[in-house]
């Protein structure tokens, strides 16, 4: 899947977004995810770079794509009441013919909360809210309108229409290891983790242990990864991109952390992910300015079609 984390759309935001989504669909990507932030994060760009509200953005994408899965990676549970998020995701699923997914996390960036007048509770409270949010969404997406009395949530009614077309996948993301992975093992359809193999192997092992403790089949909790690769057809192109993108980070460090490599090398690396039963790779291209960068990724997508 393509994760769009930067939006250099110039004077025509809608046209840029439509062209980018069309390129992703043409190249064979299975879906599009967008970040959910209120201010552009420093890992991606400048604070004054555009970072649009995700559910509005995904609504536009749903109208111009008939195949792509659509969702966030990930939505902090501190931004919106759980029921409001449930309503937005269910609406997207209904309007897109059952193509929505929902990535959720505890939230991590205090600055954007303060800037928008939102509370930023302790890590423990945010993780509690993550569990509460997942339970609330599942209750509101279920059939019927009866009252719900669960582990963390009690609702006098579950009247939430439109209902989703089917079961909406929930992906839990976050850098935490113990509590975050346990929440994923207990409640989620998938868990999103970093793509470097050492971290991936460690987190998969912990997640499977928690699945056993929760008496849940590990196969029911898919593994997804966020990958931010530097890709070009040959070594010269890779070196040129690294030189352009590394900024204040030493070039060698940037190349290593962004898995800089040729198309052939990236295919080999993704095969190693597939061997670890990774179900989806969310690809965030650090050089994305428009459709042309997405097109360079087409041979990699085709290798796994």
C-alpha positions in Angstrom: 0.0 0.0 0.0 1.1 3.6 -0.6 1.3 5.8 2.5 1.0 9.4 1.6 2.8 11.4 4.3 3.7 14.6 2.4 1.5 16.8 0.2 3.5 19.1 -2.1 0.4 19.9 -4.1 1.0 23.5 -5.1 -2.0 25.5 -6.2 -4.3 22.7 -7.0 -4.5 20.2 -4.0 -7.3 18.1 -5.4 -5.7 17.6 -8.8 -2.4 16.6 -7.2 -4.1 14.1 -5.0 -6.2 12.6 -7.8 -3.1 12.2 -10.0 -1.2 10.6 -7.2 -3.9 8.2 -6.4 -4.4 7.3 -10.1 -0.7 6.5 -10.3 -0.9 4.3 -7.3 -3.8 2.4 -8.7 -2.1 2.1 -12.1 1.1 0.8 -10.5 -0.9 -2.0 -8.7 -0.8 -0.7 -5.1 -3.5 -2.3 -3.0 -4.5 0.8 -1.1 -3.7 4.3 0.1 -3.1 5.3 3.7 -2.6 8.8 4.9 -1.0 10.1 8.1 -3.2 11.6 10.8 -1.4 14.6 12.2 -2.4 18.2 12.9 1.0 19.7 12.1 3.5 18.1 9.6 5.9 16.1 11.7 9.7 16.9 11.6 10.6 13.5 10.3 8.8 14.3 7.1 8.8 18.0 6.5 8.4 21.5 7.8 5.7 22.6 10.3 4.1 24.9 7.6 3.9 22.1 5.0 0.3 21.0 4.3 -1.0 18.0 6.2 -4.7 17.6 5.5 -7.4 16.1 7.7 -7.4 12.4 6.8 -11.0 11.4 6.7 -11.9 14.3 4.5 -9.0 13.4 2.3 -9.9 9.8 2.1 -13.5 10.7 1.1 -12.1 12.5 -1.9 -9.9 9.5 -2.8 -12.9 7.1 -2.4 -14.7 9.1 -5.1 -11.9 8.8 -7.7 -10.8 5.2 -7.0 -12.9 2.1 -7.3 -10.4 -0.5 -6.0 -7.9 0.9 -3.5 -8.3 0.1 0.2 -8.4 3.4 2.2 -7.5 4.3 5.8 -5.2 6.0 8.2 -1.8 5.0 9.5 -2.4 5.8 12.2 -5.0 7.9 13.9 -4.1 9.0 17.5 -7.0 8.2 19.8 -6.4 11.6 21.5 -7.6 13.6 18.6 -11.3 12.6 18.4 -13.9 10.9 20.6 -13.9 7.2 19.9 -17.5 7.4 18.6 -16.8 10.2 16.2 -13.9 8.2 14.7 -16.2 5.1 14.5 -18.8 7.3 12.6 -16.2 8.6 10.2 -14.7 5.2 9.4 -18.1 3.6 9.0 -19.2 6.3 6.6 -16.0 5.9 4.5 -16.6 2.2 4.4 -20.2 2.6 3.2 -19.3 5.2 0.6 -16.4 3.2 -0.7 -18.2 -0.1 -1.0 -16.4 -1.8 2.0 -12.8 -0.6 1.3 -12.0 1.2 4.6 -9.5 0.2 7.3 -8.6 2.0 10.5 -5.1 2.4 11.9 -5.1 3.6 15.5 -2.4 4.5 18.0 -2.0 6.1 21.4 -0.5 9.4 20.0 3.0 10.6 20.7 3.6 14.3 19.7 2.8 16.7 22.5 3.3 19.8 20.3 0.3 19.2 18.0 -1.9 18.6 21.0 -0.9 21.8 22.7 -1.2 23.8 19.4 -4.8 22.6 18.8 -5.9 22.8 22.5 -6.1 19.1 23.0 -5.2 17.3 26.2 -2.1 15.1 26.1 -2.5 12.6 28.9 0.2 10.3 30.3 1.3 7.3 28.2 -0.6 5.0 30.4 -3.8 7.0 30.0 -3.3 7.2 26.2 -2.9 3.4 26.0 -6.0 2.9 28.1 -7.8 5.2 25.6 -6.5 3.0 22.8 -8.2 0.0 24.2 -11.3 1.9 24.9 -11.4 3.3 21.4 -11.1 -0.1 19.8 -13.9 -1.5 22.0 -16.1 1.5 21.3 -15.7 1.3 17.5 -16.4 -2.5 17.5 -19.5 -2.0 19.5 -20.9 0.8 17.3 -20.1 -1.2 14.1 -21.9 -4.3 15.3 -25.4 -5.2 14.2 -28.4 -3.9 16.0 -29.0 -0.9 18.2 -29.1 -2.5 21.6 -27.2 -1.3 24.7 -23.6 -2.4 25.1 -21.9 -3.2 28.3 -18.3 -4.3 27.8 -14.9 -4.4 29.6 -14.1 -0.7 29.3 -17.2 0.7 27.6 -20.9 1.0 28.5 -23.2 2.5 25.9 -27.0 3.0 26.3 -27.5 2.3 22.6 -25.4 1.4 19.5 -27.3 3.4 16.9 -24.7 4.2 14.3 -25.8 4.4 10.7 -24.6 3.9 8.1 -23.2 0.5 9.2 -20.0 -0.7 7.6 -20.2 -3.0 4.6 -18.4 -5.7 6.6 -15.8 -6.1 9.3 -13.4 -3.1 9.2 -9.8 -4.1 9.8 -8.2 -2.3 12.8 -4.5 -1.9 12.7 -2.7 -1.0 15.9 0.5 1.0 15.5 3.1 2.5 17.8 6.6 2.3 19.0 5.8 0.7 22.3 6.6 -2.9 22.8 4.9 -4.4 25.8 1.6 -2.7 26.2 1.1 -1.7 22.6 1.7 -5.2 21.3 -0.5 -6.7 24.0 -3.3 -4.4 22.9 -2.8 -5.5 19.3 -2.7 -9.2 20.3 -6.0 -8.8 22.3 -8.0 -6.5 20.0 -6.5 -5.8 16.6 -6.7 -7.4 13.2 -3.1 -6.3 12.5 -0.1 -4.7 14.1 2.1 -2.2 12.3 5.8 -2.4 13.1 9.1 -1.0 11.7 10.5 -2.7 8.6 14.1 -3.3 9.7 14.5 -7.0 10.2 16.0 -7.0 13.7 13.2 -4.9 15.1 10.6 -6.8 13.1 11.8 -10.2 14.3 11.8 -9.1 17.9 8.4 -7.6 17.8 6.8 -10.5 16.0 8.1 -12.8 18.7 6.7 -10.6 21.5 3.4 -10.3 19.6 3.0 -14.0 19.2 3.8 -14.6 22.9 1.0 -12.2 23.8 -1.4 -13.9 21.4 -0.7 -17.2 23.2 -1.4 -15.5 26.6 -4.6 -14.0 25.2 -5.5 -17.4 23.8 -5.8 -15.9 20.3 -4.5 -17.5 17.1 -1.4 -15.5 16.0 -2.7 -16.0 12.4 -5.6 -13.7 13.3 -3.3 -10.8 13.9 -1.6 -9.8 10.7 1.8 -8.1 10.5 2.1 -4.9 8.5 5.2 -2.7 8.3 5.8 1.0 7.5 8.7 1.3 5.0 10.4 4.5 3.9 12.7 3.4 1.1 14.9 5.3 -1.2 14.5 3.5 -4.6 16.0 4.0 -8.1 16.7 1.8 -11.1 20.5 1.7 -10.6 23.2 2.5 -8.1 23.9 5.9 -9.6 20.2 6.9 -9.2 20.2 5.7 -5.6 23.3 7.8 -4.8 21.8 10.8 -6.4 18.6 10.5 -4.4 20.5 10.1 -1.1 22.5 13.2 -1.9 19.3 15.1 -2.5 17.4 13.9 0.5 19.7 13.4 3.4 19.7 17.0 4.6 21.6 17.3 7.9 21.8 13.6 8.4 25.0 12.0 7.2 24.5 10.4 3.8 25.6 7.0 4.9 23.2 7.1 7.9 20.3 8.3 5.8 21.0 5.5 3.2 21.0 2.9 5.9 17.9 4.0 7.8 16.0 4.4 4.5 17.1 1.1 3.1 18.5 2.8 0.0 18.7 0.4 -2.9 18.0 -0.4 -6.5 14.7 -1.9 -7.6 16.2 -5.4 -7.7 17.6 -4.9 -4.2 14.2 -3.7 -2.8 12.5 -6.8 -4.3 14.9 -9.0 -2.5 14.4 -7.1 0.8 10.6 -7.4 0.5 10.9 -11.1 -0.1 12.6 -11.3 3.3 9.5 -9.5 4.7 7.2 -11.9 3.0 9.1 -14.9 4.4 8.2 -13.4 7.9 4.5 -13.5 6.9 4.2 -9.7 6.6 0.8 -9.2 5.0 1.2 -5.5 3.9 3.9 -3.1 3.4 3.0 0.6 3.7 5.4 2.4 1.4 6.1 6.1 2.2 8.3 7.4 -0.5 10.6 10.2 0.9 11.1 11.8 -2.5 7.3 11.9 -3.4 6.4 15.0 -5.3 3.9 13.4 -7.7 3.0 10.5 -9.9 6.4 10.1 -11.4 8.0 8.8 -8.1 5.2 6.3 -7.7 5.8 4.9 -11.2 9.4 4.0 -10.3 8.0 1.6 -7.7 5.8 -0.3 -10.3 8.3 -3.1 -10.9 8.5 -3.8 -7.2 4.7 -4.0 -6.9 4.6 -6.2 -10.0 7.1 -8.7 -8.5 4.5 -9.5 -5.8 1.3 -9.4 -7.9 
